[in-house]
Amino acid sequence: MLNNEAVLNALSHVMDPELHQDLVSLGMIKDLKIDGDQVSFTIELTTPSCPLKSRIENDARQAVLTMTEAKEVQINMSARVRAQKPVAVGENHFKHVIAVGSGKGGVGKSTVSVNLALALAQDGARVGLLDADIYGPNIPRMLGIDRLPDNETGGKLPLAEIYGMKVMSIGFLVQNGQPLIWRGPMLHSAIQQFITDFDWGDLDYFVVDLPPGTGDVQLSLSQTLPLTGAVIVSTPQQVAIDDAARALAMFEKLEIPVLGIVENMSYLNMPDGSKLSVFGTGGGERLAFRTGTPFLGSIPLDPEIGQGGDTGSPVVIAAQGRPSAEALLAIARKVAAEASIRTHQHQSQG
């Protein structure tokens, strides 16, 4: 007999491949309806950037068709980002705070930050991007914006918005090319003000682009906000890997989980279809294996990435379908998946 109990029993055999628990136990099945031999329901995922969305939908449909008397199954896929413990800073609320760091400069950390945040926003999440690289704020140029909007309400300060994403950078507040010669306390105060004084609202993901290294900003951020985790960016070069390992050790000392390692500029796609390893091979993967850290993926060396950063046209927006854009999109979805996994583990243990 086709009824709610039979459908839920079938769906209880469908596992979320990353959370390793069935959809019913996870509370993902919503709005279950039966009309004759037709079944409809919603699967509410833990992130709109779920990399296995299609697999989960197909598994659920096949389970109902094969284990019940249903002849037709209609599934609506939705998402509600869940957090270990939402971070509240005044009227601002962040479900996940994700820091993007590197051991050294020049490895493409800001490029990854921008495209990671944009990819999450394009998937439907509410995203904010904070450029915390006070000494070298590159985010405004990379997004093609140079100022904040006027504060017409007199309340919290408004943020720049582009592609459905909120953005803040010290670059909006100083003249182009002006150096900031600040000591630690001023850096700490600036980071706090960026988080508390501006109208971020309710965000699913708050992505923070850190300066390179292991200095004051990293410490200030860890003291100001509980972080879901950090993403470490490196190139395959051994000197970059050495510095990435130091960054990883820093996050461990600060008790900040590392969501994974990204290897940028991994190879250059050649016209004959081969791959030229300009900066070495596999350094990021080896570091991930050695430290037991997830490897989030490799990004090819692509002139479109550099050109897009210079002209304010990030590759995940302006060059969709290119291997570099697809790699960045896949990495963003893995980051979202890692955040969901850690939330689920925390809730299961609590």
N, C-alpha and C positions, 0 to 999 in steps of 0.2 A: 504494500500500500504506500502511495506517495504522500508523505506528510513531512512536517518540519523535522520531526525526530529522525526520519530516514535520511533526509538531506544532510542534516548536521552530523549524523553518524558517518556518512560518506566523506564529508569535509574534514572530519576528525582524523582521517587517514592521509590528509594532505599536509606535508611539512613545509614550513618556511625554511629554505635551504641554508640560510645564514643564522637564524635564531634557533634552529634545531628543535622546534616545537610546532605542534599542529595549529592550523588556522583557527579552529574553534577555541582551543585553550588560550590562544593569544588574544581572543576577543576581536578578531579581524572580520568576522562575518556580521554584516548589518543588513537590515531591511529585507529579510528573507520572505518571499511571497511565492505562493503556488496557485496556478490557475490551470486546472485540468492536468495535462501532462507537461505543462510548461513551468519552469522554475526560474526565478530571478532573485538575485541578491547582490550586495556590494561587498567587495573585499577592501577593507580599509588598511592600507599599508602604513608602515612606520615612517616612511619618507617618500615624497613624490619622485625622488631620484633613485628609487630601488633598482639596482642593476638587473634583477631577476624577475621583474614585473611580468613579462610575457610568460615565463616558465610557470610562475605561480598561477596565473590565470588559466593556462592550458591544463595544468595538473588538476585544478579545481573542477574545470568543466568535464574532463574525462572521468574523474571520480564520481561525479553525480550521474553522468550518463551510463556508466558501467555498473554502479552499485545501487541504483534506484530505478524506478520505472519511468523516469523523466525522458521525454523525447526531445525537448529543446531547453537549453540553458542560456540565460542572458546574464552576463556579469558586468557590473559597473566597477571600475577600478578607481579608488579614491585614496587619499593619504591624510594622515594626521601625525605630524612630527611629535614624538614623545621625548621627554627629557628625564634624566636622572632626578634632577631637582631644578626647576626653572630659576634662572638668576634674575633677581629683581634689583634694579638700581633706580630708586625713585619710581617714576612712571614707565621706565623702560624695562622690558622683559626679554630675556634671551634664553631660548631652549638649549642651544648648543653654542659654545664659544670655541672656535677653532683657530689656533695660532699657526701661521705658516712661517717657518724659520729656516735658517741655513747657517752653516758654520763659517762661511766666507761669502764675500760679495761676488757678483758677476755670474752666478749660477742660474739666474732666471727666477729667483724667489718671487719677485713682484709680478712677473708674468704669470706664474702659477697661481698666485693669490687672486689676481684679477679674473683670470679665466675660470678658476675654481668657483669663485663667488658668482660669476655670471652664469655658469652652467647650472648651478643649483637654482638660481632665480629663473632661468629659462625652463627648468623642469616644473616650476610652479611654487617653489618655496619662497617664504618671506626672508630676504637676505639683506644684511648690512655689511659694508666693507670699511674697516678702519685702517688707514695708512699710518702705522705707528713708527715708521722709519723717519724719525724727526730730522735727522741730518741729511737724508737723501730721499725726499718725498717724490716718488716718480708716478704715483697713481693718477694724479690729475692729468698729466700728459697722456698716459696710457689709455685713459677713458675719454679724452678730448673735452674735459671740463676744467675751468680755471677759476671758478668763484662759487660762493654759496649764495642761495637766494636771500632776498631781503626778509627780515623778521617783521612781518606785518601784524602779528598777533600780540607781541610783547611777552609771550610765554617762553617755553623752551626753544632754543635756537634751531632753526630749520637746517636740514642737511641737503646736500646736492643729491639729486636723483637721476639715474640714467638706466635704461633697460630694465625698469622695475626694481632697481636696487638702490639702497641708500648708501651714501659715501661721505667720509670725512677724512681730511688730510690737513696737516699744517701748511701744505703748499697753497691752500686757499687763503691763508692769513698773512703770508709774507710776500714780498716782491719777488718776481722771478729771478733766480740766481742768488738771492740773499742768503748768506750762510748763517746758521744758528750755532752759536758757540755757547752751549749750555752745559752746566754741570748736572749731576744726577737729580738733585731735588727739583730742578725746573722741569726736567723730563718727566719725573713722577707726577708733578702737578698737571702738566699738559695732558698726559694720558688719562688721568682722573677726570679732568674737565671734558675731554672728548667723549667720555662715557656717560658722565652725569649731566652735563649742561645742554646736550643736544637731544633732539626728539627722534630717537631711534624707534620708539613704539614697541610693538610685539614682533620679535624676530624668531624665525625657526633656526637660522644659522647666522652667527655674528663672526665673520672672518676677519682676522687681524693679521696684517702684513707686518712682520717684525723686521727690525734692522738686522743685518748679518752679525754673527758673533754671539757672545754670551754675556751681555752687559746689563746696564741699568734698566733699559726698557723691558727686557724679558722679566727681570725681577719685579719691576713695578706692576706689570700686567698680572703676574701670578699672585701678587698681593692684593690686587684690586678686584679681580674676577676669578671665580672658580672655572677653570677651563675643562671642557670635555676632552680635549686632547690637542696634540700638535702634529703638524705635517712637516717633515724635513725634506728640503730640496737640495740635490747635489748634482754634479756632473760625474761622468765615469772616471775622471782623473783621480789618481791616488791622493794628490794634495787636497782636492775637494772632499774626498771620502774621509780623509783624516780629520778635517774640520767638521764634517757632518757628524762624525762619531763623537766629537767633543760636544756638539749641540745636543745630540741624543743623551749624552751623559748628564748635561745640564738639566734637561727636562726631567730626567729620572731623579736627580737630586732635589728638584723642586716638587717632586711627586705629581708631575703632569704626565698622563699617559701619552705615548707616541702612537698616533693612529697609523702611521706608515711612512715609508720613504718613497720619494719620487726621484727618478733619474731623468734629468733634462739634458738636451743636446746629446742624446744617446748615439745617434748615427745619422748619416746623411743619405737619403734615398738617391741613388744614381740613375741616370737615364736608362741604363741597361737592366734595371730592376734589382741590382745588387745594393748592398748597404755598406757605406764607408764609415768605419769607426774612427772619427776624427780625434776624439779625446780618450780613447781606450774603450774597453769592453767590460760590461757587467759589474762595475764597481758598486753601484747601488744595490744590485741584487745580492752581492756577496756581503755587504754590510748588513742588509736585512736578515740574511740567513745566519750570520755570525751572532747577531744580537737578538734573534727571535722576534723581529719586528716585521709586520706585514709589508710586503713590497707592493706599492700601489700602481706602478707602471712606469713605462719609458716614454719619453717624448722625443720625436725625431728633431734634428736640427733643420729648421725650416725658415727661409727668408721671410715668409709671410708673417711669422710670429714677430720678428723684429720690426718689420715695416708697419704691422698693425699697431704695435706698441708706440711707435713714433708718431703715428697719425691719429691715434685715438680710435682705432678700429680693431678691437680684440679678436683674435682668430676664431673663437667659438661663436662669435656673432657674424663676422665678416667673411669667413672662409669655411662655412659649414661643409662637412664632407671631406675636407682634406685630412690626410693621416694625422697631422698634428692636432687639428681640432677634435677629431674623433678620440685621440689618445687623451686629451685633456678632459673631454666629456666623460670618458670611462673612468678616469682617475677621480673626478668629482663624485661620481656615483659610488665608487668604492669608499671614498671618505664618508659619504652619507651612510653607507652600509656599516662601516666600522663604528660610527657614532651610535647607530641604532643597536648594534650588537652590545656595545658597552652599557647602554641604557638598560637593555634587557637583562644583562648579567647583574647589574647593580640592583635592579628591582627583584630579581630572583633570589639574590642573596639577602636582600633586606626584608 
